[in-house]
Amino acid sequence: MHFYIFIFMCLSSRFSNGYLFDIYPLNQSKNLTNKALLELKNIYEKNKQSDEGMNYEEFEKLAKPFVFLKSMRDCNINELFTNEVKENEYMKYDQFEKQATTFVKIIEADILNIYINSLNKSCKMTLDELRTELNIYLDLNIDNAKLNAKLNAEYEINNTQDIDFEEFRTIFVSIFKSNN
């Protein structure tokens, strides 16, 4: 019984954060890296229920956790799917890759905007700004002492008074995934 619960939990985590990669997934040309493409292929194969392809409900399950981002709402998810396939049809992998790449670019741009908009007057992100953004976007109610302990235990930050984008993204993605 515990084995089946474990499998369900693994599958559920794949649904809830499928488009969010641990490592920045775009190359300099803003295309998915080879590693990201391999992960995307696995996401597609694991989440489609039909040999014909992925239906809207399956596509939506992967995208739904990201509606907290400004650029991704329910109507955008629907539009991404219907731009490639007609209603009640299945999305093939090449169509999925195209739309998922668009989705990933939107997510990554929103994460970058969150970072940029949270910088203080000195154009730096401190623990205070980081905590504020995590509390706003990830609904994480954490004070500075707990955040500092978590960061020291789980992440490598060079300067807590000047957290760079790569560090911010790593923390943001990790906490998002652990909360979904």
C-alpha positions in Angstrom: 0.0 0.0 0.0 2.8 2.4 0.9 4.4 1.7 -2.4 1.3 2.9 -4.3 1.1 6.0 -2.2 4.7 6.7 -3.1 4.1 6.3 -6.8 1.0 8.6 -6.6 3.1 11.3 -4.8 5.8 11.1 -7.4 3.3 11.4 -10.3 1.6 14.3 -8.5 4.9 16.2 -8.1 5.5 15.8 -11.9 2.1 17.3 -12.6 2.6 20.3 -10.3 6.0 21.5 -11.4 6.6 20.0 -14.8 7.6 23.2 -16.6 9.9 24.5 -13.9 13.4 23.1 -14.3 16.0 22.9 -11.5 18.6 24.4 -13.7 18.0 27.4 -16.0 16.5 25.7 -19.1 17.2 28.2 -21.8 20.4 28.7 -23.8 21.8 32.0 -25.0 19.4 31.9 -28.0 16.5 31.4 -25.6 15.8 27.9 -26.8 15.6 25.0 -24.5 18.8 23.3 -23.7 19.3 19.6 -24.7 18.9 18.6 -21.0 15.6 20.5 -20.8 14.4 19.0 -24.0 15.0 15.5 -22.6 13.2 16.3 -19.4 10.3 17.8 -21.5 10.0 14.6 -23.5 9.8 12.6 -20.3 7.2 15.0 -18.9 5.1 14.5 -22.0 5.4 10.7 -22.0 4.6 10.4 -18.3 1.6 12.7 -18.3 -0.2 11.8 -21.5 -2.8 9.0 -21.0 -3.4 8.2 -24.7 -1.2 6.9 -27.4 -2.8 9.7 -29.6 -1.2 12.4 -27.5 -2.0 14.8 -24.7 -5.5 16.1 -24.1 -6.3 19.5 -22.7 -6.9 18.3 -19.2 -3.4 16.7 -19.0 -1.8 19.9 -20.5 -3.7 22.0 -18.0 -2.6 20.0 -15.0 1.0 20.7 -15.9 0.3 24.4 -16.3 -2.2 25.2 -13.5 0.3 25.6 -10.7 1.7 28.6 -12.5 -1.4 30.8 -12.6 0.1 32.9 -9.8 2.5 34.4 -12.3 1.3 37.6 -14.0 1.7 36.3 -17.5 0.0 32.9 -17.1 -3.7 32.8 -16.4 -6.3 30.1 -17.2 -7.1 31.8 -20.5 -3.4 31.8 -21.5 -3.2 28.1 -20.8 -6.2 27.4 -22.9 -4.8 29.6 -25.7 -1.5 27.7 -25.7 -3.3 24.5 -26.2 -5.9 25.6 -28.7 -3.2 27.4 -30.8 -1.8 24.0 -31.7 -4.9 21.7 -31.7 -8.6 21.9 -32.2 -11.0 21.3 -29.4 -11.3 17.7 -28.3 -8.1 16.7 -30.1 -4.8 15.5 -28.8 -1.5 17.3 -28.8 1.4 15.5 -30.4 4.9 15.8 -28.9 6.2 18.3 -31.5 3.2 20.6 -30.7 3.7 20.1 -27.0 7.4 20.9 -27.3 6.6 24.2 -29.1 4.0 25.3 -26.6 5.9 24.1 -23.6 8.9 26.0 -24.8 6.7 29.1 -25.0 5.4 28.4 -21.5 8.9 27.9 -20.1 10.0 31.3 -21.6 7.0 33.0 -20.0 7.7 31.4 -16.6 11.4 32.3 -16.7 10.7 35.9 -17.8 8.2 36.2 -14.9 10.8 34.9 -12.4 13.3 37.4 -13.8 10.8 40.2 -13.4 10.0 39.2 -9.9 13.7 39.4 -9.1 14.3 42.7 -10.9 11.2 44.3 -9.4 12.3 43.3 -5.9 15.7 44.9 -6.0 16.2 47.6 -3.4 17.4 51.2 -4.1 21.0 50.0 -4.4 19.9 47.5 -7.1 20.5 44.6 -4.7 18.4 41.8 -3.3 18.9 41.2 0.4 17.3 38.6 2.7 14.5 41.1 3.4 13.6 41.4 -0.3 14.0 37.6 -0.8 11.7 36.9 2.1 9.1 39.4 0.9 9.1 37.8 -2.6 8.9 34.3 -1.3 6.0 35.3 1.0 4.1 37.1 -1.8 4.6 34.6 -4.7 4.9 31.3 -2.9 2.6 32.0 0.0 5.5 31.2 2.4 5.1 32.8 5.8 8.7 32.8 7.0 10.6 35.3 9.2 14.2 36.3 8.5 15.6 34.0 11.2 13.9 30.9 9.8 14.8 32.0 6.3 18.4 32.5 7.2 18.6 29.1 8.8 17.0 27.5 5.8 19.3 29.2 3.4 22.4 28.3 5.4 21.3 24.7 5.5 20.1 24.2 2.0 21.6 26.8 -0.4 24.9 28.4 -1.2 24.7 32.2 -1.2 27.8 34.3 -1.7 26.5 37.5 -0.1 23.2 37.7 1.7 23.2 41.5 1.1 23.5 41.0 -2.7 21.7 37.9 -3.8 22.2 37.4 -7.5 19.5 36.2 -10.0 20.9 32.7 -10.3 20.9 32.3 -6.5 17.3 33.8 -6.3 16.1 31.5 -9.1 17.6 28.4 -7.4 15.9 29.2 -4.1 12.6 30.3 -5.7 12.3 27.1 -7.9 13.4 24.8 -5.0 10.9 26.2 -2.6 8.1 26.3 -5.2 8.7 22.6 -6.0 8.8 21.6 -2.3 5.5 23.4 -1.7 3.6 21.9 -4.7 
